[in-house]
């Protein structure tokens, strides 16, 4: 689909009003049906310099809309909120990704925004996955946040934090804080709840994956490649490795936010690489979302390079984080 991303203009307001009359669009927003056209003219005020409004257009039709509202409070000028809608007929065609990419590029390279935030209904798994692909993390859940389809529904508050880039240190300077003395051992079944909490803290869980089932499947293999890091008997880091006889894999590398920048992730990766090497593993593969520049830089610092390949996948089991895990009687 030949789509262009551009700033909304006054002549677009009629099309935007028609766009929001679609029940599939209204349902995932905070709007209500049957708004008059004047309402949209007022909501999308083109004179508001703090409201950046992007549209995705194809063949003269508005297929998506993203509004980025920069805070005018002097103490929150580094923050912005946004809302995005994609027409149901255009979903799954990359419209949302194009709008998000344009917004993130503006926020990082032109607007110097540190925090971008939004609210999303907890059952909107497609949107949540899209946001997480751009580095957004779930901060909390608002109970009974909105009335929709005749019932109260919950929402997640999500945010993406871009910390200011630090001035590079000389090569001989210390790269990490003093090591806090982490011990590393193989995962035990009794670690399950603590590990899932850690993954949630680090934004590693996604709506389409059930972390409990991921752990159960890994434990069943019992290959000694699922490692956890502890400080004072508290699990603060994890990594789930794998090896099928040809390539090694890395999943669920996590370090608790309060212990990041201490080199714990590096330590875990070294332990995992050593174990894989002893198994005769010739190469390790891993996947990182292309928008997650911080994690990409971390792996590159460990010697990992971008392979010129396209990653393909086929889901054999359809499940979610809310899918109950079967238990033995």
Secondary structure, DSSP 8 states (H G I E B T S, - for coil): ---EEEE--GGGHHHHHHHHTSHHHHTTSS--S---HHHHHHHT-TT-TTEEEEEEEETTEEEEEEEEEE--SGGGTTEEEEEEEE-GGGTTTTHHHHHHHHHHHHHHHTS--SEEEEEEETT-HHHHHHHHTTT-EEEEEEEEEEEETTEEEEEEEEEEE---------TTS--S------EEEE--GGGHHHHHHHHHHTT---TT--HHHHHHHHHHH--S-EEEEEETTEEEEEEEEEE-SS-EEEEEEEE-GGGTTSSHHHHHHHHHHHHHHHTT---EEE---TT-HHHHHHHHHTT----S-------SS---TTS------
